Amino acid sequence: MKNLQEITLPALSDTDLPMAYPSEGKQLPETGVVLAADVGGTKTELALFQIKNRKLVSIKSERYATTDHHSFVKAIRQFHGDKTSAIDCACLGVAGAVDGDKVQGVNFTWEIDAKKLEADLDIKSVLLINDLQANAYGLSALKDSDFETISKGEKSEGNAVVISPGTGLGEAGMYWDGSYFHPYATEGGHSNFAPGTELDLELWTFLHKKFKHVSWERVISGQGINNIYEFLRSYRGGKEPDWLTKQLKSDSPSKAISSAAIEKKDSVCVETMQLFLKYLAVECSQLALKAKATSGIYIGGGITPKILSLIDKKEFFKNFITVGRMEHLLKTTPIKVVLNDKTALMGAAYYAAMGIQK
């Protein structure tokens, strides 16, 4: 995958997934400088773009641990110094529920106020959107090589959805008006987890004692992998291997568990990832039904591309279509994994460019 600094994002007229923007524009402006940000619970990515020939050309990009900074202003200052007045528009895709000009992160402590950022940084316009909404917009910039197909399905006009397991679980919809997709944010990752088997019910009981409210994010995310593992380790019994205990302490638990599963070094880790993928398939089907996403399901986030070798596509599809009377609808729905981890950042760049005030 190319570094973002080497990427030119295509003109909107050249994209296979046409998106609608609030400005109702159909092409990028001729000139301008935009700042794009993908702000998550673990990492924050910033990128500066210049518009040339109605295309976005990246100038520079940086990635930071979100907890390295006490505010977004400090992150931008470190990234771009005091030269922010030259920026025509900034768009921040944030992992949280955007309320007008403000957003409070779910898995990090920042509160971001767009109007305050405009004043503090002397940027003409700062726009806030949900990070999964940014992910949806970013699909416009991707090529066939940026996807891994789980189920080809059938090409059909209609709505689409994005689901992204990462630090948390993000979900977004893409309403199709006949000509363009209209991405919209949801907080579906925080809806109730629904047990479907006796083992699922045991897991729900375990998590309910720990968290009270058991959402899909509690099982389909980085923290979800650890939650499933802790449950299975207790439920199956047996001593945790010393080497795994050390890795869980020295590395991120989800990475240690998924790596052990890929290498088949521990049966509980293998079962953990099997359950994780089963729940991902089930929630994909729930989201697809609620949005009638006949045009496709796009699985983003930082986890799934790293565990492709664990995905049994036939098993995933079987779990996906097990929905009773609506099985026929889901059988034809394409399912793709998004491999490009810059998708949300590129979506924020498009949104910022289309928000440049004339």
N, C-alpha and C positions, 0 to 999 in steps of 0.2 A: 504494500500500500504506500502511495506517495505521501511525503510530508506535505502538510497543508500549504507551506510556503511555495510549493511547486505547482499548485493547483489553480487553474482558471475555471470558474464556475460558468456553465453555459448560459447563453441568453434564454429567457423564459420561453421564447418561441421554439427553442430547440429541445425542450424537455418532453419525455414520454408521459410524465405525470403532471399535467397542467394544474396549477394552484390558483385560487382566487385570493386576492389581498384586499384589506379594508380600503385602500386607495382606489380600488377598482381599475388600476392600471393593468395593461396587458404586456408591458415591456419595461425593462430597467431604464432608469434615466441615462442620459449620455455621459454624465460626469458625476463625481462625488467621492467622498471618503466615508467609509462606514466601519464601525466597531461591532463585532459580534462576540457574544459570550454564551457559554454553556456552563451554568452554575449548578453543580450537583452536591450531594451530601459528602462525597469523597474528594472530588476534584473540580477545579474551575479551569476552563479553557478560554483563552482570549485570542482574538485574531483581528487584524486590521486589513481592510480590503480597499482597493481603489477601483472605481468603475471606469473601464476603457472599452469603447465600442459596444456598449450595453452589456458587457460581461464583467464579472467580478474577478479581479486578480488579487491574490493574497500578497500582502507585503511582509507581514511577520505574524508569528503565533507563539504562544507560550502556554504551558500547563502548570498549575499550582495545586498543592493540597489545599482544599477549602479552609481547613483549620489553621493554615499558616497565616491567615490575615483575620483581623478583627472586624473588617468591613470591606465592602466591595470597592469603595473609594480608594482604600490603600492598595488593593490588588491592581487597580487600573493605574495608579500612580507608579507602582513598581514596573508595570508593563510598558507604559508610554510616557512617563514623566509628566511634564507640565504642558505638553503640546496638544492637549485634548481639544482646544478651541478650533482646530482645523478639521475636526470630525463633524460631518454633516448630520449624521444620525447614528445612534447606537441601539441595538436590540439585545436584550438579555433573555435567554431561555432559561428559566429558573425551575428547579424541582420544588414546586410548592403551588398552592392555590393563589392565583393572581386576583387581587381585588382592586380593580381600577388601576391606580398608579402605584400600588403597593403590593408587596408579597413577603410573606414570612416563610422561610424554609421549613420543611418538615423534618429533615434529618441533619440540619445544621442551624446555627443560631442567628445568622444574619437576618435583619429586616431590611428590605430594599425599597426605597422611595424614589420613583423615577423623577419627580419634580425636584427633589432635593439633589439628586445626582446631576441634573441639568445645571443647577446653580453652583454646586460645589466644583464641577469639572468644566463648566463653561462649554457644554455640548449643546448644540441647538435643539436636539430632540432625543429623548431616551424612551424607548418602548419596552414594555415588559410582556412576555408571553410565557406560558407554561413550557417546560423543557420538552414534553412530548409533542406539544403543538409545533415546536421548533423542529423536532425530529421528523414530523410529517412533512413540513415544508422542505426539509432537506432531502427528502426522497427524490425531488425533482432533479437533483444534481448527480444522481447515481447512475452507474452503468450496469450492464448485466453481470459483470464480474464482481460487483459489490454485493451480490446476493447468492445465497445457497438455497436451493429449492427443496423443501420438504415434500410438498405435494404440488404438482403442476396445475391441477384443476382445469378449469375451462375459462377462456377469456370472455368476460362478461362485464358490461357496464353496470355500475352501481357503487355503493359506498365501500369504504375500506377502513381498516383499523390498524393501529400501531400499539404494540405491547412491549414494554422494555424492562426486564428484570436487571437491576443493578444494585446500588446501595438500598434503594427502595423498589417499588413496583409502579411504573408509570403506564398510563393507558390514555389513548386519544382516538378520536374518530375523525373520519374524512368524508363529509357529506358530498355526494356527487350531484350536480345540478343539470347534468346533461352535457356540459362543456368543460367544467372545472371542478376540482376538489376544494372543499372548504374545511380545512383542519380546525378541530375544536378540542379543547382540553376537557378531561374528565378527572375525577378522583376515584375511579373504579377500583384501583388497587387497595383502597381502604374499605371496600364492601366486604360483607361477611363471607368467610371461607365456608364452603358447604361440603361436609363429609359425605362420601359416597360408598364407603366400605367400612367394615368393623375396624380395620387398622386406621383408617382416616378418622374415625370417631375417637379412637384411643389417642391419636395425635391431637385432635381438637381439645379433648379433656386435659391433656398435658399442657397445651398452650393456654387454655382458658385459665388454669390455675396460676399461670405465670403472668399473663397479660390482661385477663378479663375479656377484652374484645379481641377476637381472633379474625383478622382480616386476611385477604389473599396475600398481602405483602408479607405477612408473617411466615409464609411458606415459599413464595416465589420471589426471592431476592437473595442478596448475599447473606443477610441476617437470617433469611428463611432456610438456607442450606444448613447453617449452624443449628437452627431450631430443630429441624428434622433430624439432624445427626444426634443431638443431645437426647431427643426422644427415643430414637432407635437404640442408642447405646444403653439407655436405661431399660427399655422394653425388651430387647433381645438378651440383655445380660452379658456377662463376659468382661474381661479386663481390657481396657484400652491399651494398645501397644505403646511401649515407652517412646519409640521413635515418633509416633503420631502425636503423643502428648507434647513432645518438644516442638514439633512443627506447628501445632495449634497455638502454642504460646509465642513462637518466634515469627510466624507468618499470619496473614489474614486467615481466619478459620475456614472461610468458604474456599479459598485457594488451596489450602492444605487438604481439605476433604475432597474436592474435585480432582486434584492431582493424584491422590491415593486411589480414587475410583478409576481414573484413566489408566493408571499403572496396575490396577487390580491387586493392590497391596493389602486391602482391608475390606472384608465383606460388608461391614456396616456402612462404610463410605460408598461402596457400590450401590447398596440399597438406597442410601440417602439420595444419590443423584438420580436413580430410577424413579423415586417418588417425586423429586423436584420436577423432572421432565414430564411425568404423568400429570402433575398439577398444572404445569404450564400448558399442556395440551387441553386440559379441561377448561381452564380459564380462557384460553384462546377461543374455544367453542362458545362459551358463555358470552364473550364480548362480540363475537361474530353474529350470534343470534340477536342480541340486543340492538346492534347497529345494522342488521341485515347486510353484512359486509360481503356481498357477492363478488366484489372486485378484488378482494385479497386481504390477507392478514400479514402484516410485516412485524417480525419479531426483532426488536432492537436491543439496546442495552449492552453492558460490558461483559455479561456472563456467557450468554448462549454461543457467541462466535468462538469462545475458548473451549467449549465442551462439545464441539460438533462430532467428535469421534465417539461420544457416548450416546448420540441420538440414533435410536433404531427408528427409521422413518416409517416403517410399517406399523410399529407399535404406537408411535406418536399419532399417526393418522387414525388408528383404531380408537384410541382414547379421545381424539378430537371429534369423531363422528358419532360417538355413543351418546346421542341426545334424543332417542325415541323417535317421535313422528317427524322431526325436522332433519333426520339423517340425510335425506335426499338433497336438501339445500346445502349442507356442509360438504357433501362429497365432491361438489364441483368448485369449491372455494379454494383458490390458490393460497399456499402458505410459504412464505419466504423468510429466511433469516438475513438480517441486514449485517453485513460484514464490516462496513466502513464506520469506524468509531468517531468520525468527524461529522456525521450526518446532522446532528442537532446544531452544531456550530455553523454549518453551511446553511441550514434553514434559517438561523438567526440572521445570517448575512443577507440572504434574500429579503427577509422581512424588513431589515434596516434599510436596505437600498430602496425598497418600494415605499418606505416611509419618509424619504427625503422630501422636505417641504419646499415647494417651488416658490 
